[in-house]
Structures are given as C-alpha cells and as structure tokens.
Amino acid sequence: MGDLFILYVSHQPRARDFYAIALNTAPTIDTPGMTEFPLPGGGS
C-alpha cells in the first residue's frame, strides 16, 4: 500500500472537478463524502 493523502474540502463536487483536471485522471472512488484519485507511485 502506498501513502495516503487526505484533504478535507467544503465543496466536494468542485474539488473533485479541480483535482481531476490537475491530476489529469478520473477518480477511482466518487461517492458522497469521499472521492479518491490514484497518485503517481501507487498512493491515493
């Protein structure tokens, strides 16, 4: 298991859209209260 990086945000859909563009990838999990993106090197 790689490292985990947790960010708390006030507006999940807006943060999800921002990070999808910034990381150039789609989330692997996107449910109310949790969105997860794969990170380079195997973290999430």
PDBQT receptor file of N, H, CA, C and O in Angstrom, charges set to zero:
ATOM      1  N   MET A   1       0.853  -1.177   0.000  1.00  0.00    +0.000 N 
ATOM      2  CA  MET A   1       0.000   0.000   0.000  1.00  0.00    +0.000 C 
ATOM      3  C   MET A   1       0.895   1.235   0.000  1.00  0.00    +0.000 C 
ATOM      4  O   MET A   1       1.874   1.311   0.743  1.00  0.00    +0.000 OA
ATOM      5  N   GLY A   2       0.543   2.197  -0.843  1.00  0.00    +0.000 N 
ATOM      6  H   GLY A   2      -0.252   2.135  -1.446  1.00  0.00    +0.000 HD
ATOM      7  CA  GLY A   2       1.287   3.453  -0.898  1.00  0.00    +0.000 C 
ATOM      8  C   GLY A   2       0.824   4.406   0.190  1.00  0.00    +0.000 C 
ATOM      9  O   GLY A   2      -0.005   4.065   1.033  1.00  0.00    +0.000 OA
ATOM     10  N   ASP A   3       1.366   5.578   0.149  1.00  0.00    +0.000 N 
ATOM     11  H   ASP A   3       2.040   5.855  -0.536  1.00  0.00    +0.000 HD
ATOM     12  CA  ASP A   3       0.975   6.617   1.101  1.00  0.00    +0.000 C 
ATOM     13  C   ASP A   3      -0.428   7.123   0.798  1.00  0.00    +0.000 C 
ATOM     14  O   ASP A   3      -0.880   7.071  -0.345  1.00  0.00    +0.000 OA
ATOM     15  N   LEU A   4      -1.108   7.608   1.815  1.00  0.00    +0.000 N 
ATOM     16  H   LEU A   4      -0.741   7.650   2.744  1.00  0.00    +0.000 HD
ATOM     17  CA  LEU A   4      -2.431   8.209   1.654  1.00  0.00    +0.000 C 
ATOM     18  C   LEU A   4      -2.326   9.699   1.905  1.00  0.00    +0.000 C 
ATOM     19  O   LEU A   4      -1.555  10.141   2.757  1.00  0.00    +0.000 OA
ATOM     20  N   PHE A   5      -3.095  10.466   1.167  1.00  0.00    +0.000 N 
ATOM     21  H   PHE A   5      -3.721  10.107   0.475  1.00  0.00    +0.000 HD
ATOM     22  CA  PHE A   5      -3.096  11.916   1.279  1.00  0.00    +0.000 C 
ATOM     23  C   PHE A   5      -4.552  12.323   1.407  1.00  0.00    +0.000 C 
ATOM     24  O   PHE A   5      -5.323  12.121   0.469  1.00  0.00    +0.000 OA
ATOM     25  N   ILE A   6      -4.952  12.888   2.532  1.00  0.00    +0.000 N 
ATOM     26  H   ILE A   6      -4.325  13.052   3.294  1.00  0.00    +0.000 HD
ATOM     27  CA  ILE A   6      -6.351  13.235   2.782  1.00  0.00    +0.000 C 
ATOM     28  C   ILE A   6      -6.501  14.746   2.826  1.00  0.00    +0.000 C 
ATOM     29  O   ILE A   6      -5.774  15.436   3.541  1.00  0.00    +0.000 OA
ATOM     30  N   LEU A   7      -7.450  15.249   2.056  1.00  0.00    +0.000 N 
ATOM     31  H   LEU A   7      -8.041  14.689   1.475  1.00  0.00    +0.000 HD
ATOM     32  CA  LEU A   7      -7.801  16.669   2.072  1.00  0.00    +0.000 C 
ATOM     33  C   LEU A   7      -9.268  16.789   2.449  1.00  0.00    +0.000 C 
ATOM     34  O   LEU A   7     -10.108  16.064   1.917  1.00  0.00    +0.000 OA
ATOM     35  N   TYR A   8      -9.574  17.684   3.347  1.00  0.00    +0.000 N 
ATOM     36  H   TYR A   8      -8.891  18.273   3.779  1.00  0.00    +0.000 HD
ATOM     37  CA  TYR A   8     -10.960  17.976   3.692  1.00  0.00    +0.000 C 
ATOM     38  C   TYR A   8     -11.368  19.225   2.930  1.00  0.00    +0.000 C 
ATOM     39  O   TYR A   8     -10.655  20.229   2.946  1.00  0.00    +0.000 OA
ATOM     40  N   VAL A   9     -12.508  19.166   2.267  1.00  0.00    +0.000 N 
ATOM     41  H   VAL A   9     -13.088  18.351   2.255  1.00  0.00    +0.000 HD
ATOM     42  CA  VAL A   9     -12.966  20.286   1.439  1.00  0.00    +0.000 C 
ATOM     43  C   VAL A   9     -14.393  20.649   1.817  1.00  0.00    +0.000 C 
ATOM     44  O   VAL A   9     -15.129  19.832   2.371  1.00  0.00    +0.000 OA
ATOM     45  N   SER A  10     -14.772  21.872   1.514  1.00  0.00    +0.000 N 
ATOM     46  H   SER A  10     -14.175  22.536   1.064  1.00  0.00    +0.000 HD
ATOM     47  CA  SER A  10     -16.131  22.318   1.835  1.00  0.00    +0.000 C 
ATOM     48  C   SER A  10     -17.110  22.064   0.693  1.00  0.00    +0.000 C 
ATOM     49  O   SER A  10     -18.321  22.075   0.914  1.00  0.00    +0.000 OA
ATOM     50  N   HIS A  11     -16.614  21.837  -0.518  1.00  0.00    +0.000 N 
ATOM     51  H   HIS A  11     -15.630  21.829  -0.697  1.00  0.00    +0.000 HD
ATOM     52  CA  HIS A  11     -17.492  21.606  -1.674  1.00  0.00    +0.000 C 
ATOM     53  C   HIS A  11     -16.899  20.467  -2.502  1.00  0.00    +0.000 C 
ATOM     54  O   HIS A  11     -16.069  20.695  -3.382  1.00  0.00    +0.000 OA
ATOM     55  N   GLN A  12     -17.335  19.242  -2.212  1.00  0.00    +0.000 N 
ATOM     56  H   GLN A  12     -18.010  19.057  -1.497  1.00  0.00    +0.000 HD
ATOM     57  CA  GLN A  12     -16.744  18.056  -2.818  1.00  0.00    +0.000 C 
ATOM     58  C   GLN A  12     -16.825  18.045  -4.344  1.00  0.00    +0.000 C 
ATOM     59  O   GLN A  12     -15.810  17.763  -4.981  1.00  0.00    +0.000 OA
ATOM     60  N   PRO A  13     -17.969  18.334  -4.973  1.00  0.00    +0.000 N 
ATOM     61  CA  PRO A  13     -18.008  18.286  -6.440  1.00  0.00    +0.000 C 
ATOM     62  C   PRO A  13     -17.021  19.257  -7.096  1.00  0.00    +0.000 C 
ATOM     63  O   PRO A  13     -16.385  18.915  -8.094  1.00  0.00    +0.000 OA
ATOM     64  N   ARG A  14     -16.894  20.446  -6.549  1.00  0.00    +0.000 N 
ATOM     65  H   ARG A  14     -17.410  20.725  -5.739  1.00  0.00    +0.000 HD
ATOM     66  CA  ARG A  14     -15.959  21.426  -7.114  1.00  0.00    +0.000 C 
ATOM     67  C   ARG A  14     -14.513  20.945  -6.934  1.00  0.00    +0.000 C 
ATOM     68  O   ARG A  14     -13.701  21.070  -7.852  1.00  0.00    +0.000 OA
ATOM     69  N   ALA A  15     -14.191  20.400  -5.764  1.00  0.00    +0.000 N 
ATOM     70  H   ALA A  15     -14.850  20.299  -5.019  1.00  0.00    +0.000 HD
ATOM     71  CA  ALA A  15     -12.846  19.879  -5.518  1.00  0.00    +0.000 C 
ATOM     72  C   ALA A  15     -12.559  18.681  -6.423  1.00  0.00    +0.000 C 
ATOM     73  O   ALA A  15     -11.457  18.567  -6.961  1.00  0.00    +0.000 OA
ATOM     74  N   ARG A  16     -13.525  17.798  -6.596  1.00  0.00    +0.000 N 
ATOM     75  H   ARG A  16     -14.420  17.891  -6.160  1.00  0.00    +0.000 HD
ATOM     76  CA  ARG A  16     -13.357  16.635  -7.478  1.00  0.00    +0.000 C 
ATOM     77  C   ARG A  16     -13.026  17.083  -8.894  1.00  0.00    +0.000 C 
ATOM     78  O   ARG A  16     -12.101  16.558  -9.513  1.00  0.00    +0.000 OA
ATOM     79  N   ASP A  17     -13.775  18.048  -9.407  1.00  0.00    +0.000 N 
ATOM     80  H   ASP A  17     -14.527  18.474  -8.904  1.00  0.00    +0.000 HD
ATOM     81  CA  ASP A  17     -13.541  18.534 -10.767  1.00  0.00    +0.000 C 
ATOM     82  C   ASP A  17     -12.166  19.181 -10.892  1.00  0.00    +0.000 C 
ATOM     83  O   ASP A  17     -11.464  18.967 -11.881  1.00  0.00    +0.000 OA
ATOM     84  N   PHE A  18     -11.783  19.969  -9.894  1.00  0.00    +0.000 N 
ATOM     85  H   PHE A  18     -12.353  20.142  -9.091  1.00  0.00    +0.000 HD
ATOM     86  CA  PHE A  18     -10.466  20.614  -9.905  1.00  0.00    +0.000 C 
ATOM     87  C   PHE A  18      -9.349  19.573  -9.939  1.00  0.00    +0.000 C 
ATOM     88  O   PHE A  18      -8.445  19.668 -10.769  1.00  0.00    +0.000 OA
ATOM     89  N   TYR A  19      -9.401  18.580  -9.047  1.00  0.00    +0.000 N 
ATOM     90  H   TYR A  19     -10.136  18.503  -8.373  1.00  0.00    +0.000 HD
ATOM     91  CA  TYR A  19      -8.330  17.596  -8.977  1.00  0.00    +0.000 C 
ATOM     92  C   TYR A  19      -8.330  16.645 -10.166  1.00  0.00    +0.000 C 
ATOM     93  O   TYR A  19      -7.269  16.139 -10.534  1.00  0.00    +0.000 OA
ATOM     94  N   ALA A  20      -9.463  16.389 -10.770  1.00  0.00    +0.000 N 
ATOM     95  H   ALA A  20     -10.324  16.800 -10.471  1.00  0.00    +0.000 HD
ATOM     96  CA  ALA A  20      -9.492  15.576 -11.989  1.00  0.00    +0.000 C 
ATOM     97  C   ALA A  20      -8.689  16.262 -13.090  1.00  0.00    +0.000 C 
ATOM     98  O   ALA A  20      -7.965  15.606 -13.839  1.00  0.00    +0.000 OA
ATOM     99  N   ILE A  21      -8.821  17.583 -13.185  1.00  0.00    +0.000 N 
ATOM    100  H   ILE A  21      -9.409  18.116 -12.577  1.00  0.00    +0.000 HD
ATOM    101  CA  ILE A  21      -8.053  18.340 -14.178  1.00  0.00    +0.000 C 
ATOM    102  C   ILE A  21      -6.588  18.440 -13.753  1.00  0.00    +0.000 C 
ATOM    103  O   ILE A  21      -5.690  18.204 -14.561  1.00  0.00    +0.000 OA
ATOM    104  N   ALA A  22      -6.346  18.788 -12.490  1.00  0.00    +0.000 N 
ATOM    105  H   ALA A  22      -7.075  18.980 -11.834  1.00  0.00    +0.000 HD
ATOM    106  CA  ALA A  22      -4.972  18.983 -12.008  1.00  0.00    +0.000 C 
ATOM    107  C   ALA A  22      -4.146  17.700 -12.073  1.00  0.00    +0.000 C 
ATOM    108  O   ALA A  22      -2.959  17.742 -12.394  1.00  0.00    +0.000 OA
ATOM    109  N   LEU A  23      -4.768  16.564 -11.770  1.00  0.00    +0.000 N 
ATOM    110  H   LEU A  23      -5.733  16.530 -11.509  1.00  0.00    +0.000 HD
ATOM    111  CA  LEU A  23      -4.053  15.287 -11.775  1.00  0.00    +0.000 C 
ATOM    112  C   LEU A  23      -4.151  14.565 -13.115  1.00  0.00    +0.000 C 
ATOM    113  O   LEU A  23      -3.484  13.554 -13.336  1.00  0.00    +0.000 OA
ATOM    114  N   ASN A  24      -4.997  15.097 -14.012  1.00  0.00    +0.000 N 
ATOM    115  H   ASN A  24      -5.539  15.917 -13.832  1.00  0.00    +0.000 HD
ATOM    116  CA  ASN A  24      -5.205  14.506 -15.336  1.00  0.00    +0.000 C 
ATOM    117  C   ASN A  24      -5.629  13.038 -15.242  1.00  0.00    +0.000 C 
ATOM    118  O   ASN A  24      -5.130  12.187 -15.978  1.00  0.00    +0.000 OA
ATOM    119  N   THR A  25      -6.556  12.759 -14.325  1.00  0.00    +0.000 N 
ATOM    120  H   THR A  25      -6.962  13.451 -13.727  1.00  0.00    +0.000 HD
ATOM    121  CA  THR A  25      -7.065  11.403 -14.149  1.00  0.00    +0.000 C 
ATOM    122  C   THR A  25      -8.459  11.468 -13.535  1.00  0.00    +0.000 C 
ATOM    123  O   THR A  25      -8.830  12.463 -12.911  1.00  0.00    +0.000 OA
ATOM    124  N   ALA A  26      -9.211  10.416 -13.716  1.00  0.00    +0.000 N 
ATOM    125  H   ALA A  26      -8.910   9.608 -14.222  1.00  0.00    +0.000 HD
ATOM    126  CA  ALA A  26     -10.548  10.321 -13.123  1.00  0.00    +0.000 C 
ATOM    127  C   ALA A  26     -10.445   9.706 -11.727  1.00  0.00    +0.000 C 
ATOM    128  O   ALA A  26      -9.517   8.943 -11.455  1.00  0.00    +0.000 OA
ATOM    129  N   PRO A  27     -11.385  10.029 -10.844  1.00  0.00    +0.000 N 
ATOM    130  CA  PRO A  27     -11.359   9.411  -9.517  1.00  0.00    +0.000 C 
ATOM    131  C   PRO A  27     -11.655   7.913  -9.601  1.00  0.00    +0.000 C 
ATOM    132  O   PRO A  27     -12.421   7.469 -10.457  1.00  0.00    +0.000 OA
ATOM    133  N   THR A  28     -11.045   7.146  -8.709  1.00  0.00    +0.000 N 
ATOM    134  H   THR A  28     -10.423   7.507  -8.014  1.00  0.00    +0.000 HD
ATOM    135  CA  THR A  28     -11.337   5.715  -8.634  1.00  0.00    +0.000 C 
ATOM    136  C   THR A  28     -12.536   5.454  -7.729  1.00  0.00    +0.000 C 
ATOM    137  O   THR A  28     -13.212   4.435  -7.871  1.00  0.00    +0.000 OA
ATOM    138  N   ILE A  29     -12.800   6.364  -6.804  1.00  0.00    +0.000 N 
ATOM    139  H   ILE A  29     -12.250   7.192  -6.689  1.00  0.00    +0.000 HD
ATOM    140  CA  ILE A  29     -13.983   6.316  -5.937  1.00  0.00    +0.000 C 
ATOM    141  C   ILE A  29     -14.584   7.710  -5.925  1.00  0.00    +0.000 C 
ATOM    142  O   ILE A  29     -13.874   8.698  -5.737  1.00  0.00    +0.000 OA
ATOM    143  N   ASP A  30     -15.889   7.790  -6.126  1.00  0.00    +0.000 N 
ATOM    144  H   ASP A  30     -16.466   6.988  -6.279  1.00  0.00    +0.000 HD
ATOM    145  CA  ASP A  30     -16.571   9.085  -6.075  1.00  0.00    +0.000 C 
ATOM    146  C   ASP A  30     -17.972   8.871  -5.521  1.00  0.00    +0.000 C 
ATOM    147  O   ASP A  30     -18.928   8.669  -6.271  1.00  0.00    +0.000 OA
ATOM    148  N   THR A  31     -18.078   8.916  -4.211  1.00  0.00    +0.000 N 
ATOM    149  H   THR A  31     -17.301   9.080  -3.602  1.00  0.00    +0.000 HD
ATOM    150  CA  THR A  31     -19.352   8.748  -3.527  1.00  0.00    +0.000 C 
ATOM    151  C   THR A  31     -19.564   9.954  -2.616  1.00  0.00    +0.000 C 
ATOM    152  O   THR A  31     -18.601  10.656  -2.307  1.00  0.00    +0.000 OA
ATOM    153  N   PRO A  32     -20.788  10.214  -2.180  1.00  0.00    +0.000 N 
ATOM    154  CA  PRO A  32     -20.997  11.336  -1.263  1.00  0.00    +0.000 C 
ATOM    155  C   PRO A  32     -20.102  11.190  -0.026  1.00  0.00    +0.000 C 
ATOM    156  O   PRO A  32     -20.175  10.192   0.692  1.00  0.00    +0.000 OA
ATOM    157  N   GLY A  33     -19.271  12.186   0.206  1.00  0.00    +0.000 N 
ATOM    158  H   GLY A  33     -19.212  12.997  -0.376  1.00  0.00    +0.000 HD
ATOM    159  CA  GLY A  33     -18.390  12.178   1.365  1.00  0.00    +0.000 C 
ATOM    160  C   GLY A  33     -16.992  11.666   1.107  1.00  0.00    +0.000 C 
ATOM    161  O   GLY A  33     -16.123  11.798   1.968  1.00  0.00    +0.000 OA
ATOM    162  N   MET A  34     -16.745  11.072  -0.080  1.00  0.00    +0.000 N 
ATOM    163  H   MET A  34     -17.452  10.965  -0.780  1.00  0.00    +0.000 HD
ATOM    164  CA  MET A  34     -15.408  10.538  -0.351  1.00  0.00    +0.000 C 
ATOM    165  C   MET A  34     -15.134  10.493  -1.843  1.00  0.00    +0.000 C 
ATOM    166  O   MET A  34     -15.929   9.970  -2.624  1.00  0.00    +0.000 OA
ATOM    167  N   THR A  35     -14.001  11.048  -2.219  1.00  0.00    +0.000 N 
ATOM    168  H   THR A  35     -13.356  11.473  -1.585  1.00  0.00    +0.000 HD
ATOM    169  CA  THR A  35     -13.504  10.948  -3.588  1.00  0.00    +0.000 C 
ATOM    170  C   THR A  35     -12.046  10.544  -3.497  1.00  0.00    +0.000 C 
ATOM    171  O   THR A  35     -11.286  11.121  -2.719  1.00  0.00    +0.000 OA
ATOM    172  N   GLU A  36     -11.648   9.550  -4.294  1.00  0.00    +0.000 N 
ATOM    173  H   GLU A  36     -12.265   9.082  -4.926  1.00  0.00    +0.000 HD
ATOM    174  CA  GLU A  36     -10.272   9.059  -4.256  1.00  0.00    +0.000 C 
ATOM    175  C   GLU A  36      -9.684   9.077  -5.657  1.00  0.00    +0.000 C 
ATOM    176  O   GLU A  36     -10.325   8.655  -6.620  1.00  0.00    +0.000 OA
ATOM    177  N   PHE A  37      -8.456   9.571  -5.756  1.00  0.00    +0.000 N 
ATOM    178  H   PHE A  37      -7.936   9.913  -4.974  1.00  0.00    +0.000 HD
ATOM    179  CA  PHE A  37      -7.727   9.599  -7.019  1.00  0.00    +0.000 C 
ATOM    180  C   PHE A  37      -6.477   8.748  -6.896  1.00  0.00    +0.000 C 
ATOM    181  O   PHE A  37      -5.844   8.728  -5.840  1.00  0.00    +0.000 OA
ATOM    182  N   PRO A  38      -6.108   8.039  -7.967  1.00  0.00    +0.000 N 
ATOM    183  CA  PRO A  38      -4.818   7.352  -7.962  1.00  0.00    +0.000 C 
ATOM    184  C   PRO A  38      -3.708   8.386  -8.115  1.00  0.00    +0.000 C 
ATOM    185  O   PRO A  38      -3.852   9.345  -8.873  1.00  0.00    +0.000 OA
ATOM    186  N   LEU A  39      -2.612   8.195  -7.407  1.00  0.00    +0.000 N 
ATOM    187  H   LEU A  39      -2.495   7.416  -6.791  1.00  0.00    +0.000 HD
ATOM    188  CA  LEU A  39      -1.480   9.116  -7.482  1.00  0.00    +0.000 C 
ATOM    189  C   LEU A  39      -0.272   8.406  -8.080  1.00  0.00    +0.000 C 
ATOM    190  O   LEU A  39      -0.145   7.188  -7.957  1.00  0.00    +0.000 OA
ATOM    191  N   PRO A  40       0.615   9.158  -8.726  1.00  0.00    +0.000 N 
ATOM    192  CA  PRO A  40       1.837   8.542  -9.248  1.00  0.00    +0.000 C 
ATOM    193  C   PRO A  40       2.599   7.844  -8.120  1.00  0.00    +0.000 C 
ATOM    194  O   PRO A  40       2.688   8.373  -7.012  1.00  0.00    +0.000 OA
ATOM    195  N   GLY A  41       3.133   6.697  -8.389  1.00  0.00    +0.000 N 
ATOM    196  H   GLY A  41       3.061   6.267  -9.289  1.00  0.00    +0.000 HD
ATOM    197  CA  GLY A  41       3.889   5.965  -7.381  1.00  0.00    +0.000 C 
ATOM    198  C   GLY A  41       3.034   5.031  -6.545  1.00  0.00    +0.000 C 
ATOM    199  O   GLY A  41       3.548   4.380  -5.636  1.00  0.00    +0.000 OA
ATOM    200  N   GLY A  42       1.736   4.949  -6.830  1.00  0.00    +0.000 N 
ATOM    201  H   GLY A  42       1.318   5.478  -7.569  1.00  0.00    +0.000 HD
ATOM    202  CA  GLY A  42       0.881   3.990  -6.156  1.00  0.00    +0.000 C 
ATOM    203  C   GLY A  42       0.106   4.496  -4.960  1.00  0.00    +0.000 C 
ATOM    204  O   GLY A  42      -0.645   3.723  -4.365  1.00  0.00    +0.000 OA
ATOM    205  N   GLY A  43       0.245   5.733  -4.583  1.00  0.00    +0.000 N 
ATOM    206  H   GLY A  43       0.855   6.361  -5.066  1.00  0.00    +0.000 HD
ATOM    207  CA  GLY A  43      -0.545   6.267  -3.468  1.00  0.00    +0.000 C 
ATOM    208  C   GLY A  43      -1.935   6.647  -3.928  1.00  0.00    +0.000 C 
ATOM    209  O   GLY A  43      -2.261   6.543  -5.110  1.00  0.00    +0.000 OA
ATOM    210  N   SER A  44      -2.752   7.088  -2.985  1.00  0.00    +0.000 N 
ATOM    211  H   SER A  44      -2.487   7.173  -2.025  1.00  0.00    +0.000 HD
ATOM    212  CA  SER A  44      -4.099   7.555  -3.339  1.00  0.00    +0.000 C 
ATOM    213  C   SER A  44      -4.522   8.626  -2.358  1.00  0.00    +0.000 C 
ATOM    214  O   SER A  44      -5.626   9.162  -2.467  1.00  0.00    +0.000 OA
TER     215      SER A  44
